[in-house]
Amino acid sequence: MQVILIDENLSPSLVKMAHERGFECSHVNHLGKAGQKDWELKKAILEGDWTFVTNNSVDFRGPYDRPGSAGEYADVRLHAGLVCINASGGLNLESQKQLFTRILDDFEK
């Protein structure tokens, strides 16, 4: 089962949703890592074997048209995961919850 870490650009309320479904989950803010640079988060993510959920996809996976070509994970060969939830027009809390529910559904499969 995934051990999930939610990025600071997403709501901490997603942690409760994951816990209610039996997942181990935390938020960047809960780990005292709010405001850290992406490269600093990368180290913690890899060391903790977290599946990282963010809407800051370009910084972690590279440009949309060339994923994996750049970004913090470009040099990572094997990792627990990166889940990018992006939506045109931004993500309000309701959108975050709907998308995160789908993510958790997929994790349970």
CYANA upper distance limits for C-alpha pairs under 8 A (distance plus 0.5 A):
  1 MET  CA     23 PHE  CA      7.79
  1 MET  CA    107 PHE  CA      7.94
  1 MET  CA    108 GLU  CA      8.42
  2 GLN  CA     23 PHE  CA      7.52
  2 GLN  CA     24 GLU  CA      7.80
  2 GLN  CA     50 TRP  CA      7.88
  2 GLN  CA     51 THR  CA      6.78
  2 GLN  CA     80 ALA  CA      8.01
  2 GLN  CA    107 PHE  CA      7.66
  3 VAL  CA     23 PHE  CA      7.30
  3 VAL  CA     24 GLU  CA      5.62
  3 VAL  CA     25 CYS  CA      6.31
  3 VAL  CA     49 ASP  CA      7.81
  3 VAL  CA     50 TRP  CA      5.73
  3 VAL  CA     51 THR  CA      6.35
  4 ILE  CA     23 PHE  CA      7.99
  4 ILE  CA     24 GLU  CA      6.77
  4 ILE  CA     25 CYS  CA      5.02
  4 ILE  CA     26 SER  CA      6.93
  4 ILE  CA     50 TRP  CA      5.91
  4 ILE  CA     51 THR  CA      5.24
  4 ILE  CA     52 PHE  CA      6.48
  4 ILE  CA     53 VAL  CA      7.70
  5 LEU  CA     25 CYS  CA      6.20
  5 LEU  CA     26 SER  CA      5.51
  5 LEU  CA     27 HIS  CA      5.94
  5 LEU  CA     28 VAL  CA      7.22
  5 LEU  CA     45 ILE  CA      8.32
  5 LEU  CA     50 TRP  CA      6.33
  5 LEU  CA     51 THR  CA      6.52
  5 LEU  CA     52 PHE  CA      5.41
  5 LEU  CA     53 VAL  CA      6.68
  6 ILE  CA     10 LEU  CA      7.15
  6 ILE  CA     11 SER  CA      8.47
  6 ILE  CA     12 PRO  CA      7.89
  6 ILE  CA     14 LEU  CA      8.08
  6 ILE  CA     15 VAL  CA      7.83
  6 ILE  CA     25 CYS  CA      8.09
  6 ILE  CA     26 SER  CA      6.76
  6 ILE  CA     27 HIS  CA      5.06
  6 ILE  CA     28 VAL  CA      6.57
  6 ILE  CA     52 PHE  CA      6.60
  6 ILE  CA     53 VAL  CA      5.48
  6 ILE  CA     54 THR  CA      6.96
  7 ASP  CA     27 HIS  CA      6.71
  7 ASP  CA     28 VAL  CA      5.93
  7 ASP  CA     52 PHE  CA      7.59
  7 ASP  CA     53 VAL  CA      6.50
  7 ASP  CA     54 THR  CA      5.61
  7 ASP  CA     55 ASN  CA      8.37
  8 GLU  CA     12 PRO  CA      8.21
  8 GLU  CA     27 HIS  CA      7.31
  8 GLU  CA     28 VAL  CA      5.97
  8 GLU  CA     29 ASN  CA      6.70
  8 GLU  CA     34 ALA  CA      6.87
  8 GLU  CA     35 GLY  CA      8.46
  8 GLU  CA     54 THR  CA      8.50
  9 ASN  CA     54 THR  CA      7.48
  9 ASN  CA     55 ASN  CA      7.43
  9 ASN  CA     56 ASN  CA      8.19
 10 LEU  CA     14 LEU  CA      8.34
 10 LEU  CA     54 THR  CA      7.37
 10 LEU  CA     55 ASN  CA      7.79
 10 LEU  CA     96 GLN  CA      7.84
 11 SER  CA     93 LEU  CA      7.48
 11 SER  CA     96 GLN  CA      8.13
 12 PRO  CA     16 LYS  CA      8.25
 12 PRO  CA     27 HIS  CA      6.48
 12 PRO  CA     29 ASN  CA      8.44
 13 SER  CA     17 MET  CA      7.32
 14 LEU  CA     18 ALA  CA      6.88
 14 LEU  CA     96 GLN  CA      8.46
 14 LEU  CA     97 LYS  CA      7.26
 14 LEU  CA    100 PHE  CA      7.76
 15 VAL  CA     19 HIS  CA      6.74
 15 VAL  CA     25 CYS  CA      6.16
 15 VAL  CA     26 SER  CA      6.30
 15 VAL  CA     27 HIS  CA      7.14
 16 LYS  CA     20 GLU  CA      6.61
 17 MET  CA     21 ARG  CA      7.11
 17 MET  CA    101 THR  CA      8.48
 18 ALA  CA     22 GLY  CA      6.95
 18 ALA  CA     23 PHE  CA      5.69
 18 ALA  CA     24 GLU  CA      7.60
 18 ALA  CA     25 CYS  CA      6.81
 18 ALA  CA    104 LEU  CA      7.70
 19 HIS  CA     23 PHE  CA      5.60
 19 HIS  CA     24 GLU  CA      6.75
 19 HIS  CA     25 CYS  CA      7.09
 21 ARG  CA    104 LEU  CA      8.50
 26 SER  CA     30 HIS  CA      7.02
 26 SER  CA     31 LEU  CA      7.93
 27 HIS  CA     31 LEU  CA      7.13
 28 VAL  CA     32 GLY  CA      7.15
 28 VAL  CA     33 LYS  CA      5.83
 28 VAL  CA     34 ALA  CA      6.34
 29 ASN  CA     33 LYS  CA      6.06
 29 ASN  CA     34 ALA  CA      5.26
 33 LYS  CA     41 LEU  CA      8.02
 36 GLN  CA     40 GLU  CA      6.55
 36 GLN  CA     41 LEU  CA      6.97
 37 LYS  CA     41 LEU  CA      6.91
 38 ASP  CA     42 LYS  CA      6.56
 38 ASP  CA     59 ASP  CA      7.77
 38 ASP  CA     60 PHE  CA      8.12
 38 ASP  CA     72 GLU  CA      7.56
 39 TRP  CA     43 LYS  CA      7.15
 39 TRP  CA     72 GLU  CA      6.86
 40 GLU  CA     44 ALA  CA      7.32
 41 LEU  CA     45 ILE  CA      6.46
 42 LYS  CA     46 LEU  CA      6.59
 42 LYS  CA     72 GLU  CA      7.28
 42 LYS  CA     73 TYR  CA      8.31
 43 LYS  CA     47 GLU  CA      6.60
 44 ALA  CA     48 GLY  CA      6.44
 45 ILE  CA     49 ASP  CA      6.40
 45 ILE  CA     50 TRP  CA      5.72
 45 ILE  CA     51 THR  CA      8.08
 45 ILE  CA     52 PHE  CA      7.49
 46 LEU  CA     50 TRP  CA      7.10
 46 LEU  CA     79 HIS  CA      7.56
 49 ASP  CA     79 HIS  CA      7.55
 49 ASP  CA     80 ALA  CA      6.30
 50 TRP  CA     80 ALA  CA      6.60
 50 TRP  CA     81 GLY  CA      7.65
 51 THR  CA     80 ALA  CA      5.74
 51 THR  CA     81 GLY  CA      4.98
 51 THR  CA     82 LEU  CA      6.16
 51 THR  CA     83 VAL  CA      7.74
 52 PHE  CA     81 GLY  CA      6.75
 52 PHE  CA     82 LEU  CA      5.39
 52 PHE  CA     83 VAL  CA      6.53
 53 VAL  CA     82 LEU  CA      6.61
 53 VAL  CA     83 VAL  CA      5.19
 53 VAL  CA     84 CYS  CA      6.41
 53 VAL  CA     85 ILE  CA      7.87
 54 THR  CA     82 LEU  CA      8.33
 54 THR  CA     83 VAL  CA      6.88
 54 THR  CA     84 CYS  CA      5.62
 54 THR  CA     85 ILE  CA      6.70
 55 ASN  CA     84 CYS  CA      5.79
 55 ASN  CA     85 ILE  CA      5.32
 55 ASN  CA     86 ASN  CA      5.61
 56 ASN  CA     60 PHE  CA      7.51
 56 ASN  CA     84 CYS  CA      7.52
 56 ASN  CA     86 ASN  CA      8.17
 57 SER  CA     61 ARG  CA      6.24
 57 SER  CA     62 GLY  CA      7.60
 57 SER  CA     84 CYS  CA      5.85
 57 SER  CA     85 ILE  CA      8.07
 57 SER  CA     86 ASN  CA      7.96
 58 VAL  CA     62 GLY  CA      5.01
 58 VAL  CA     63 PRO  CA      5.72
 58 VAL  CA     64 TYR  CA      7.45
 58 VAL  CA     71 GLY  CA      7.03
 59 ASP  CA     71 GLY  CA      5.43
 59 ASP  CA     72 GLU  CA      6.85
 60 PHE  CA     70 ALA  CA      8.29
 60 PHE  CA     71 GLY  CA      5.00
 60 PHE  CA     72 GLU  CA      5.10
 60 PHE  CA     73 TYR  CA      6.03
 60 PHE  CA     74 ALA  CA      8.28
 61 ARG  CA     67 PRO  CA      5.91
 61 ARG  CA     68 GLY  CA      5.60
 61 ARG  CA     69 SER  CA      7.93
 61 ARG  CA     70 ALA  CA      6.83
 61 ARG  CA     71 GLY  CA      5.39
 61 ARG  CA     72 GLU  CA      7.11
 61 ARG  CA     73 TYR  CA      6.28
 61 ARG  CA     74 ALA  CA      7.06
 62 GLY  CA     66 ARG  CA      7.05
 62 GLY  CA     67 PRO  CA      5.48
 62 GLY  CA     68 GLY  CA      6.06
 62 GLY  CA     69 SER  CA      6.30
 62 GLY  CA     70 ALA  CA      4.82
 62 GLY  CA     71 GLY  CA      4.92
 62 GLY  CA     72 GLU  CA      8.35
 62 GLY  CA     74 ALA  CA      7.99
 63 PRO  CA     67 PRO  CA      6.05
 63 PRO  CA     68 GLY  CA      8.46
 63 PRO  CA     69 SER  CA      8.06
 63 PRO  CA     70 ALA  CA      7.64
 63 PRO  CA     71 GLY  CA      8.49
 66 ARG  CA     70 ALA  CA      8.47
 68 GLY  CA     73 TYR  CA      7.43
 68 GLY  CA     74 ALA  CA      5.45
 69 SER  CA     74 ALA  CA      6.36
 70 ALA  CA     74 ALA  CA      5.65
 85 ILE  CA     99 LEU  CA      7.71
 86 ASN  CA     90 GLY  CA      7.82
 86 ASN  CA     91 LEU  CA      7.88
 87 ALA  CA     91 LEU  CA      6.64
 91 LEU  CA     95 SER  CA      5.99
 91 LEU  CA     96 GLN  CA      6.40
 92 ASN  CA     96 GLN  CA      6.76
 93 LEU  CA     97 LYS  CA      6.72
 94 GLU  CA     98 GLN  CA      6.72
 95 SER  CA     99 LEU  CA      6.64
 96 GLN  CA    100 PHE  CA      6.42
 97 LYS  CA    101 THR  CA      6.52
 98 GLN  CA    102 ARG  CA      7.11
 99 LEU  CA    103 ILE  CA      6.88
100 PHE  CA    104 LEU  CA      6.69
101 THR  CA    105 ASP  CA      6.64
102 ARG  CA    106 ASP  CA      6.74
103 ILE  CA    107 PHE  CA      6.74
104 LEU  CA    108 GLU  CA      6.79
105 ASP  CA    109 LYS  CA      7.26
